[in-house]
Amino acid sequence: MATPVRRSRVTEADRRHFDFVQMLQRISDELSKRETKLLKLYCLRQIPKGKAEKLKEAVEIFHKLIELDKIDQENLDFLEEILERMGRPDLVRDVLRPFQPPDREIPENPELEPGTSTGRASADVTAASDAFLVIHGQRHMIQETVDRHRHNLASLCGTRRSQVKFRGYRKGRSILVHYSIPRESTAVLRLMASYSDPRLVFMGVKSLQIDSGPPIQVIHGAVFNDIKRQQTVDDIEVGCSTRTKQQRTPRNWTRLSALNLFSDTLPLHLQIAESLEYQGFSYSLVQALVQKYQLREQQVKKKDQLREQEMKQLIQKAEVYSNTIMTLRSKLTISENRLKESFEANAVLEKKLRQAREFAEKAAKTVTSRMTEYRGEKPPGGWSQVDVAPQTHLAAHEGATGEEVDSGETASEESTAKDADRSMEKEEDKLSTQQTWEKLPTIAGAEGAPPRTTGDFTQGKITYSRWGLEPGKILSPRGVVVSPSKEIFVTDGLNRRVQVLTTEGVYLRHFPTVVPGTEDKDMEPHDASMDGNGTLWVVGRGQSAEHVVQYSTDGTALTQFHLRMNRYYRGIAMDMRNNHILVTDATRGEVEVFRPDGSLVLRFGDPEGGMRSPRYITVDGEGNILVSDCSTQSVYTFDESGKFLLKFGGEGSDEGQLQVPRGICTDSSGHIIVADRGNKTVQMFTRHGEYVRTIETGFKSEGVAVGPEGQLVVTDMNSQFLSGYL
């Protein structure tokens, strides 16, 4: 059995790379710490100071220069220049130059002649063309140089690298190199040579010949000349100078791979700048060109930034317009509801007017029939029950004057008159009851006994219920406030709006509790209060935060600010003396005081820790702050600076005791009125916490408010109201 031949996995290119790395390692080992620091200083333009400080050894600096394409196996000029300037020519002589032995040269082909065939197959001849390049300045050819020229030609022709084949070369004053390229790409290469393309100049090509055609000269005279600088003159006047082998490489010199002139992705201004740099222009000219382009690029970026800012401003204006449109839609909805309600009320009034006219006509006929004198004649159509009354009055009159009247007939007529009066009273009561039920859904005492009270509260007392989603209906009412114009504003929690009614319970309008300028479109309102300017402040909860929003009485959102999220419902009150906004925080057991712009003024609570769950809040005429607390079943009093003054109430059902106190307000006399939810009452105290009287509501009292004329309004979570006069 034949033994398989083992092939070496280490190629000549690998060994060449190992030798290159070993050479760099030897140089690194020979350099001292001081020389390593000096090496970093020389490479400061290529490696910034921050990155250079992280490089401890010289070999790490060489690795960074390889990444930056400043040195490689075929270009050690940069490293040689640094070593000579550092005063280490021994390393250049003993380590750097012996790295390239002469036995790596490719053998030449002396028989090579331009325009002759090399014996290729006929099929290959038809598919490719011969390209003869005269390259200036080279003395020998190695495989890396051949591959580099082949890669550059493939990039110029726009073809694959494998389609460009090396055929041989011949030495002379300039090396003649023979490649074969696809025939369809020769036109592009010929055109570049005719116009002396800078990329061919960079390769060092002096002439180009395709097949047996005439050679095309690549002009170098316009770019290169042999003028040497005798004195310091302007860069543009000097032009370009030829760099010979003995001359040092310019400090800004870069190789072909770094210039990347053959890459379509490189910006055009960099291609031109690097081409000029190679052709001999000084660095200052190249830098000026690049800076000019960078300045133009910065101007373009500034314009883009201005456009971006304009777009942001337009977006902000669009958001403002959107909020305005939302507010206008709310106003339009309110106006439509008012118009609809006006039409319905007008229809009801017309109906009642017709009923009133019919009743007036009937009453007029009845009165006329009673006042008509009896003349012994039978009225047209005969006697009726209603028309008997005049005869009764006539009989009574005759009896008074001494005339004889039949007693049986008189009794019958009196009975008939009484029946007629009773019929009229029933008709009037029916009409009055019908009007009242159309006005109020439930009247106190209509479905049962009226609620009891220990004080005078029966005058004008009304209880009514409006449960539902439609305009005029309500779900989960909490806070309530009465305006100076005697309009009741109630927070309709689950419907996310505020209802407006009269003190008699007649629905006027409503508006949604929108939150302008936030992620939350609207909020669930908890409580409301009115400031001295007649605007409404509402506290509620949105999806992302809790808010305090100021509304006009028609529902236009004016301003708002955010609050921290809270587990419980909040209460709100206005201090009209300094226009401060007070909000309860039951989660933290404290009261927060804000300015209208949302800035926090004060935060306070019970210093002894008794008040743990404040719910509703109000401010009396002297500036004292009253807070109802569900944890201690009490009412706490503080002064305007948050100092604790008084506590009264306590858990129980007796007079002066509270069970789950909620809404709180004061009347014009300074009395404190508290909604006693657990006892289904409203209790009144003096400003010193002394018990005055109790009003039984018959439901779980939630919010409470007093109007300008002493109207007391109480809300219930089950969508009920109680309205009356104190």
C-alpha positions in Angstrom: 0.0 0.0 0.0 1.5 3.4 -1.1 2.2 5.8 1.7 0.5 9.2 1.1 2.8 12.0 0.5 2.7 14.6 3.3 2.5 18.1 2.1 4.0 20.9 4.1 1.4 23.3 5.5 4.0 26.1 6.0 4.4 28.1 2.8 7.2 30.4 1.8 4.9 33.4 2.4 4.4 32.1 6.0 8.2 31.8 6.5 8.6 35.3 5.1 6.0 36.6 7.6 7.8 34.8 10.5 11.1 36.4 9.5 9.4 39.8 9.4 8.0 39.4 12.9 11.3 38.0 14.2 13.1 41.1 12.7 10.7 43.5 14.5 11.1 41.5 17.8 15.0 41.8 17.5 14.7 45.6 17.0 12.3 45.8 20.0 14.6 43.9 22.3 17.6 46.1 21.3 15.7 49.4 22.2 15.9 50.7 25.8 13.0 52.3 27.7 14.2 55.8 26.8 14.4 54.8 23.1 11.0 53.2 23.3 9.5 56.5 24.7 11.4 58.4 21.9 9.8 56.0 19.3 6.3 56.9 20.7 7.2 60.5 20.3 8.2 60.0 16.6 4.9 58.1 16.0 2.8 60.8 17.7 1.2 61.9 14.4 0.1 58.3 13.6 -0.7 57.1 17.2 -2.4 59.5 19.5 -1.0 60.1 23.0 -3.9 58.3 24.7 -3.4 55.1 22.7 0.4 55.3 22.8 0.5 55.4 26.6 -1.1 51.9 26.6 1.7 50.5 24.4 4.5 49.3 26.8 7.0 47.7 24.3 8.3 48.7 21.0 6.9 45.6 19.3 3.4 46.8 20.2 4.2 50.1 18.5 5.4 48.2 15.4 2.1 46.2 15.5 0.1 49.4 15.6 2.1 50.8 12.6 1.3 47.6 10.7 -2.4 48.2 11.3 -2.0 51.8 10.1 -0.2 50.4 7.0 2.9 52.5 7.7 5.2 49.4 7.5 5.1 45.9 6.1 7.4 43.4 4.6 8.0 45.4 1.4 8.1 48.9 2.9 10.4 49.5 5.8 11.3 53.1 4.8 9.3 54.6 7.7 11.0 52.4 10.3 14.4 52.9 8.8 14.0 56.7 8.9 13.0 56.6 12.6 15.9 54.4 13.6 18.4 56.6 11.8 17.0 59.7 13.5 17.1 57.9 16.9 20.8 57.3 16.4 20.6 53.6 15.9 22.1 53.0 12.4 23.5 49.7 13.7 20.0 48.3 13.8 19.4 49.4 10.2 22.7 47.9 9.1 22.6 44.6 11.1 18.9 43.8 11.3 16.8 45.8 8.9 18.6 45.6 5.6 19.6 41.8 5.9 15.9 41.1 6.1 15.5 41.2 2.2 18.0 38.6 0.8 18.7 38.8 -3.0 17.6 35.2 -3.6 13.9 36.1 -3.5 14.0 37.8 -6.9 12.0 36.3 -9.7 14.2 35.2 -12.7 13.8 37.5 -15.7 12.9 36.6 -19.2 15.5 38.2 -21.5 13.7 36.8 -24.7 10.6 38.9 -23.9 9.7 41.3 -26.7 6.7 43.6 -26.8 4.0 42.6 -29.3 5.1 38.9 -29.7 3.1 35.8 -28.8 4.2 33.6 -25.8 2.8 30.4 -27.2 -0.5 30.3 -25.4 -3.4 28.3 -26.7 -5.6 29.7 -29.4 -8.6 29.8 -27.1 -6.6 31.8 -24.5 -5.4 34.2 -27.2 -9.0 35.0 -28.2 -10.1 35.6 -24.6 -7.2 37.8 -23.4 -4.8 40.5 -24.6 -1.1 41.1 -23.9 -0.3 44.2 -21.8 3.3 45.4 -21.7 4.1 47.9 -19.0 7.4 49.8 -18.8 7.8 50.5 -15.1 10.3 53.1 -14.0 12.5 53.0 -10.9 12.6 49.3 -10.1 15.8 47.1 -10.1 14.4 43.7 -9.2 11.1 41.9 -9.1 9.8 39.8 -6.2 6.5 38.0 -5.9 5.0 40.6 -3.7 5.7 43.3 -6.3 4.2 41.2 -9.1 1.0 40.5 -7.0 0.7 44.2 -6.1 0.8 45.3 -9.8 -1.6 42.5 -10.8 -4.0 43.7 -8.1 -3.8 47.3 -9.2 -4.4 46.4 -12.9 -7.4 44.3 -11.9 -8.8 47.3 -9.9 -8.2 49.6 -12.9 -9.9 47.3 -15.4 -12.7 46.4 -13.1 -12.1 42.7 -13.3 -11.1 39.8 -11.0 -7.6 39.5 -9.9 -7.3 35.9 -11.1 -8.0 37.1 -14.7 -4.8 39.1 -14.8 -1.9 36.8 -15.3 1.9 37.5 -15.1 3.9 36.3 -18.1 7.4 37.6 -17.3 9.6 40.6 -17.2 12.9 41.9 -18.6 15.5 44.1 -16.9 16.9 47.3 -18.3 17.0 50.9 -17.4 13.3 50.4 -16.7 11.7 47.0 -16.2 9.4 45.7 -18.9 6.6 43.6 -17.4 4.2 41.4 -19.3 0.7 40.7 -18.1 -2.4 39.2 -19.9 -5.8 40.8 -19.2 -9.3 40.1 -20.5 -9.8 41.6 -23.9 -13.0 43.5 -23.0 -11.0 45.5 -20.4 -8.2 46.7 -22.7 -10.3 49.8 -23.9 -10.5 51.1 -20.3 -6.8 50.6 -19.7 -5.8 52.2 -23.1 -8.0 55.3 -22.3 -6.3 55.7 -18.9 -2.9 55.5 -20.5 -3.8 58.1 -23.1 -4.8 60.6 -20.4 -1.9 59.7 -18.1 -4.2 58.6 -15.3 -2.6 59.4 -11.9 -3.0 55.8 -10.8 -0.8 54.6 -13.6 1.7 57.4 -12.6 1.6 56.2 -9.1 2.5 52.7 -10.2 5.5 54.1 -12.0 4.2 53.2 -15.5 6.1 55.1 -18.3 4.4 53.4 -21.3 1.7 50.9 -22.0 1.4 48.6 -25.1 -1.6 46.4 -25.8 -0.9 43.4 -28.0 1.0 44.6 -31.1 -0.4 48.1 -31.0 1.8 51.2 -30.7 3.0 51.9 -27.1 1.2 54.7 -25.3 3.4 57.1 -23.3 2.3 58.0 -19.8 3.3 61.6 -19.4 5.3 62.3 -16.2 6.8 65.6 -17.3 3.8 67.6 -16.2 4.0 66.1 -12.7 7.6 65.2 -12.2 10.7 67.3 -13.0 14.3 67.5 -11.9 14.2 71.0 -10.4 15.9 71.0 -7.0 15.1 73.6 -4.4 17.8 76.2 -4.1 15.9 78.5 -1.8 12.7 78.7 0.2 9.8 79.6 -2.1 6.1 79.0 -2.3 5.1 75.4 -2.7 3.0 76.1 -5.8 5.9 77.9 -7.6 8.2 75.0 -7.0 5.8 72.4 -8.2 7.0 68.9 -7.8 10.4 67.2 -7.5 11.5 63.7 -8.2 12.4 61.5 -5.2 15.5 59.5 -6.0 16.6 56.4 -4.1 19.1 58.3 -2.0 16.5 60.9 -0.9 14.7 60.4 2.4 11.0 59.6 2.3 8.8 62.7 3.1 7.4 62.7 6.6 3.9 62.4 5.2 4.7 59.6 2.8 2.1 56.7 2.6 2.1 53.5 0.6 -0.3 52.5 -2.1 -2.4 50.3 0.2 -2.8 53.3 2.5 -3.6 55.7 -0.3 -6.1 53.3 -1.7 -6.3 55.1 -5.0 -7.8 52.1 -6.6 -10.8 51.9 -4.2 -14.1 53.4 -5.4 -15.3 53.9 -1.8 -12.5 56.4 -1.0 -13.8 60.0 -1.2 -12.7 61.9 -4.3 -11.0 64.7 -2.4 -8.8 62.2 -0.5 -7.9 60.4 -3.8 -6.8 63.7 -5.3 -4.9 64.8 -2.2 -3.0 61.6 -1.8 -2.2 61.5 -5.5 -0.7 65.0 -5.2 1.2 64.0 -2.2 2.8 61.1 -4.0 3.6 63.3 -7.0 5.8 65.5 -4.9 3.6 68.4 -3.7 4.4 69.4 -0.2 2.3 68.4 2.7 1.1 72.0 3.4 -0.6 72.2 0.0 -2.2 68.8 0.5 -3.3 69.8 4.0 -4.8 73.0 2.7 -6.9 71.1 0.1 -8.2 68.7 2.7 -9.0 71.5 5.2 -10.9 73.3 2.5 -13.0 70.3 1.9 -13.5 69.7 5.6 -14.7 73.3 6.0 -17.2 72.7 3.3 -18.3 69.5 5.0 -18.7 71.3 8.3 -20.9 73.9 6.6 -23.1 71.2 5.1 -23.4 69.6 8.6 -24.4 72.9 10.1 -27.1 73.3 7.5 -28.3 69.7 8.3 -28.4 70.6 12.0 -30.4 73.7 11.3 -32.8 71.7 9.2 -33.1 69.1 12.0 -33.8 71.9 14.5 -36.5 73.4 12.2 -38.1 69.9 11.9 -38.1 69.6 15.7 -39.8 73.0 16.0 -42.3 72.0 13.4 -43.1 68.8 15.3 -43.5 70.8 18.5 -45.8 73.3 16.8 -47.8 70.3 15.4 -48.2 68.9 19.0 -49.4 72.3 20.2 -51.8 72.5 17.3 -53.0 69.0 18.1 -53.7 69.9 21.7 -55.5 73.1 20.5 -57.6 71.0 18.1 -58.4 68.6 20.9 -59.5 71.5 23.1 -61.6 72.9 20.2 -63.2 69.5 19.7 -64.0 69.4 23.4 -65.6 72.9 23.1 -67.5 71.8 20.0 -68.8 68.7 21.8 -69.9 70.8 24.7 -71.7 73.2 22.4 -73.4 70.4 20.5 -74.5 68.9 23.8 -75.8 72.2 25.0 -77.7 72.8 21.7 -79.2 69.3 21.9 -80.2 69.8 25.5 -81.7 73.2 24.5 -83.8 71.6 21.8 -85.0 68.9 24.2 -85.8 71.5 26.9 -87.6 73.6 24.3 -89.7 70.6 23.3 -90.6 69.9 26.9 -91.5 73.5 27.6 -93.7 73.6 24.5 -95.5 70.5 25.7 -96.0 72.0 29.1 -97.2 75.3 27.6 -99.8 73.4 25.6 -100.9 71.6 28.7 -101.0 74.8 30.7 -103.2 76.5 28.0 -105.6 73.5 28.0 -105.7 73.6 31.7 -106.3 77.4 31.7 -109.1 77.1 29.2 -110.7 74.4 31.2 -110.3 76.3 34.5 -111.8 79.4 32.8 -114.8 77.5 31.7 -115.2 76.1 35.2 -115.0 79.5 36.8 -117.5 81.0 34.3 -119.9 78.2 34.9 -119.7 78.8 38.7 -120.4 82.5 38.3 -123.3 82.2 35.9 -126.6 83.2 37.4 -129.2 80.5 37.3 -132.2 81.6 35.4 -134.2 78.4 35.4 -133.0 77.5 32.0 -131.2 74.3 31.2 -127.8 75.0 29.8 -127.0 73.8 26.3 -126.0 70.1 26.3 -127.6 69.5 29.7 -126.3 69.6 33.2 -122.9 68.2 34.0 -121.0 67.5 37.2 -118.9 70.6 36.8 -121.8 72.9 35.9 -123.7 72.0 39.0 -121.6 74.3 41.2 -123.2 77.6 40.2 -126.6 76.2 41.1 -125.3 75.3 44.6 -123.9 78.9 45.1 -127.3 80.3 43.9 -129.2 78.1 46.3 -127.1 79.1 49.2 -127.6 82.8 48.2 -131.4 82.3 48.1 -131.4 80.6 51.5 -129.6 83.5 53.0 -132.2 85.9 51.7 -135.1 83.9 53.1 -136.3 82.2 49.9 -137.3 78.5 50.2 -135.0 75.9 48.6 -135.5 72.1 48.5 -133.1 70.5 50.9 -132.6 67.3 48.9 -131.7 69.3 45.8 -129.3 71.5 47.6 -127.4 68.6 49.2 -127.1 67.0 45.8 -125.7 70.2 44.2 -123.2 70.7 47.1 -121.9 67.2 46.6 -121.5 67.7 42.9 -119.6 70.9 43.4 -117.2 69.2 45.9 -116.5 66.5 43.3 -115.7 69.1 40.7 -113.3 70.9 43.1 -111.6 67.6 43.9 -111.2 66.8 40.2 -109.5 70.1 39.6 -107.1 69.6 42.5 -106.2 66.2 41.2 -105.4 67.6 37.8 -103.2 70.3 39.2 -101.4 67.8 41.4 -100.8 65.5 38.5 -99.3 68.3 36.4 -97.1 69.5 39.2 -95.8 65.9 39.9 -95.2 65.3 36.2 -93.1 68.5 35.9 -91.1 67.7 39.1 -90.2 64.1 38.0 -89.1 65.3 34.6 -86.8 67.7 36.3 -85.4 65.5 39.1 -85.2 61.7 38.8 -85.8 61.1 42.5 -87.3 63.4 45.0 -86.6 63.1 48.7 -89.4 61.0 50.3 -90.8 59.9 46.9 -89.6 56.3 47.3 -89.6 56.2 51.1 -89.3 58.2 54.3 -87.2 61.4 54.0 -83.8 61.4 55.7 -83.8 62.7 59.3 -81.9 65.7 60.5 -81.2 67.2 63.9 -81.2 70.7 62.4 -83.2 72.7 59.9 -82.2 71.1 56.6 -85.6 70.2 55.1 -86.1 73.4 53.1 -85.4 72.7 49.4 -83.8 69.4 50.2 -83.4 67.2 47.1 -81.8 63.7 46.6 -81.4 62.4 43.1 -79.5 59.6 41.3 -78.1 59.6 37.8 -76.2 56.4 37.0 -74.9 55.9 33.4 -72.6 56.8 30.6 -74.6 59.3 28.6 -74.3 63.1 29.0 -76.1 64.1 32.2 -75.5 60.6 33.7 -72.6 60.0 36.1 -70.4 57.1 37.4 -68.4 57.3 40.7 -68.8 60.9 41.7 -66.2 62.0 44.3 -65.2 65.7 44.6 -67.7 68.5 44.4 -67.5 72.3 44.4 -70.1 75.0 44.0 -69.2 78.2 42.1 -70.2 81.7 43.0 -72.8 81.5 40.2 -74.4 78.5 42.0 -73.2 75.9 39.5 -72.2 72.5 40.9 -69.0 70.9 39.5 -68.8 67.2 40.2 -65.8 64.9 39.2 -67.3 62.0 37.2 -64.5 59.5 37.8 -65.2 56.5 35.7 -66.5 58.6 32.8 -63.3 60.7 32.9 -65.1 64.1 32.9 -66.5 66.9 35.0 -70.3 67.3 35.2 -71.9 70.7 35.7 -75.4 71.0 37.2 -77.6 73.6 38.9 -78.3 73.5 42.7 -81.7 72.0 41.8 -80.0 69.1 40.0 -80.6 70.1 36.4 -77.8 69.0 34.0 -76.1 71.9 32.2 -73.0 70.5 30.5 -69.9 68.4 30.9 -66.3 68.4 29.7 -63.6 65.7 29.5 -60.6 65.9 31.9 -57.9 66.1 29.2 -54.2 66.4 30.2 -52.4 68.7 27.6 -48.8 68.2 26.6 -48.3 64.7 28.2 -48.4 61.1 27.1 -51.8 60.7 29.0 -54.6 62.0 26.8 -57.0 62.2 29.8 -57.2 61.3 33.5 -59.6 59.9 36.1 -60.6 62.9 38.2 -60.5 62.5 42.0 -61.3 65.9 43.5 -61.8 69.5 42.4 -61.4 73.0 43.9 -62.0 76.6 42.6 -59.6 79.5 42.9 -60.3 83.2 43.3 -60.4 83.8 39.5 -63.2 81.3 39.0 -61.1 78.6 37.3 -61.3 74.9 38.3 -58.3 72.9 39.6 -58.7 69.1 39.3 -56.4 66.3 40.6 -56.6 62.9 39.0 -54.7 59.8 37.8 -53.5 59.1 34.3 -51.9 56.0 32.8 -48.3 57.1 33.4 -48.6 59.7 36.2 -50.9 61.7 38.4 -51.7 65.3 37.3 -53.1 68.6 38.6 -54.9 70.4 35.7 -56.4 73.9 35.6 -59.6 74.2 33.5 -61.9 77.1 32.7 -65.5 76.7 33.6 -66.3 75.7 30.0 -63.7 72.9 30.1 -60.7 74.5 28.4 -57.4 73.0 29.7 -55.1 75.9 30.8 -52.1 74.4 32.5 -50.9 71.3 34.3 -48.1 69.7 36.4 -47.2 66.1 37.4 -47.4 64.3 40.7 -45.9 61.1 42.0 -48.0 58.0 41.7 -50.2 57.2 44.7 -52.1 54.1 45.8 -55.1 56.1 47.0 -57.3 58.9 45.8 -56.1 62.5 46.4 -57.9 65.6 47.6 -57.2 69.1 46.5 -57.9 72.6 47.9 -57.0 76.2 47.0 -55.5 78.8 49.4 -56.9 81.9 47.8 -54.8 84.2 49.9 -51.5 83.2 48.3 -52.9 81.2 45.3 -51.2 78.0 46.6 -52.5 74.5 45.6 -52.7 71.9 48.4 -52.8 68.2 47.6 -53.1 65.1 49.9 -50.7 62.1 49.6 -52.3 59.2 51.5 -49.4 56.8 50.6 -46.9 59.0 52.4 -49.3 60.4 55.0 -48.6 64.1 54.2 -49.8 67.2 52.5 -48.0 68.9 49.6 -48.2 72.6 48.8 -47.5 73.8 45.2 -47.4 77.0 43.2 -49.5 77.1 40.0 -46.4 76.3 37.9 -45.9 73.0 39.8 -43.0 74.0 42.0 -43.1 72.5 45.5 -43.5 75.1 48.3 -44.0 72.9 51.4 -44.5 69.3 52.5 -45.8 68.5 56.0 -47.7 65.9 58.1 -48.5 65.0 61.7 -45.2 65.2 63.7 -46.3 62.4 66.0 -47.2 60.2 63.0 -50.9 59.9 63.7 -52.2 61.1 60.4 -51.3 58.2 58.1 -54.0 58.3 55.4 -55.2 61.9 54.6 -57.9 62.0 51.9 -59.8 65.3 51.5 -58.6 68.8 52.4 -59.9 72.4 52.6 -58.7 75.8 53.8 -60.8 78.0 56.0 -61.1 81.8 56.0 -58.2 82.3 58.4 -55.8 80.2 56.3 -55.9 77.1 58.5 -55.7 73.8 56.7 -58.2 71.1 57.6 -57.5 67.4 56.6 -59.8 64.3 57.0 -57.8 61.2 57.9 -59.3 57.7 57.5 -56.6 55.9 59.6 -57.5 57.7 62.9 -61.1 58.6 61.9 -60.3 62.2 62.7 -59.9 65.7 61.4 -56.5 67.4 61.7 -56.0 71.2 61.7 -52.7 72.9 60.7 -51.8 76.5 60.3 -50.6 77.9 56.9 -47.0 76.9 57.6 -47.9 73.2 58.3 -47.7 73.5 62.1 -50.1 71.1 63.9 -52.9 72.8 65.8 -55.9 70.6 66.6 -57.4 67.1 66.2 -61.0 66.2 66.7 -63.5 63.4 65.9 -62.4 59.8 66.7 -63.9 56.5 65.7 -67.5 55.9 66.7 -71.2 56.5 65.9 -72.1 59.0 68.6 -72.4 62.7 68.3 -69.0 64.2 67.3 -67.5 60.8 66.4 -66.6 59.8 62.9 -66.5 56.6 60.9 -64.4 56.9 57.7 -64.5 60.7 57.3 -64.1 61.9 53.7 -65.1 65.2 52.2 -64.6 68.4 54.2 -65.5 72.1 53.8 -66.4 75.2 55.7 -69.4 77.6 55.5 -69.5 81.4 55.7 -69.8 81.2 59.5 -66.6 79.2 59.8 -68.3 75.9 60.7 -66.5 72.7 59.7 -68.6 70.3 57.7 -67.4 66.7 57.4 -68.9 63.8 55.2 -69.1 60.9 57.6 -69.2 58.0 55.2 -69.4 55.1 57.6 -72.3 56.6 59.6 -74.1 57.8 56.4 -74.3 61.4 57.8 -72.8 64.8 57.4 -71.6 66.3 60.7 -71.0 70.0 61.6 -68.4 71.3 64.0 -67.2 74.7 65.2 -63.8 76.0 64.1 -62.5 74.6 67.4 -63.7 71.1 66.8 -66.9 71.2 69.0 -69.9 69.2 67.8 -72.9 71.2 66.5 -75.3 68.9 64.7 -75.7 65.9 62.4 -77.5 65.6 59.1 -78.5 62.1 58.0 -78.1 61.6 54.3 -79.2 58.0 54.0 -76.2 57.0 51.9 -72.4 56.8 52.2 -71.3 60.4 52.0 -68.2 61.0 49.9 -67.7 64.7 48.8 -69.2 67.8 50.4 -69.4 71.4 49.4 -71.2 74.6 50.5 -72.6 77.2 48.0 -72.6 81.0 48.3 -76.1 81.1 49.7 -75.6 78.2 52.1 -76.5 75.4 49.7 -75.1 72.0 50.9 -74.2 69.5 48.2 -73.2 65.9 49.1 -72.0 63.1 46.7 -72.2 59.4 47.0 -70.0 56.8 45.3 -73.2 55.1 44.0 -73.9 58.1 41.8 -76.3 59.9 44.2 -76.5 63.5 45.3 -78.1 65.4 48.2 -78.8 69.1 47.8 -80.4 71.4 50.4 -80.0 74.5 52.5 -78.3 74.8 55.8 
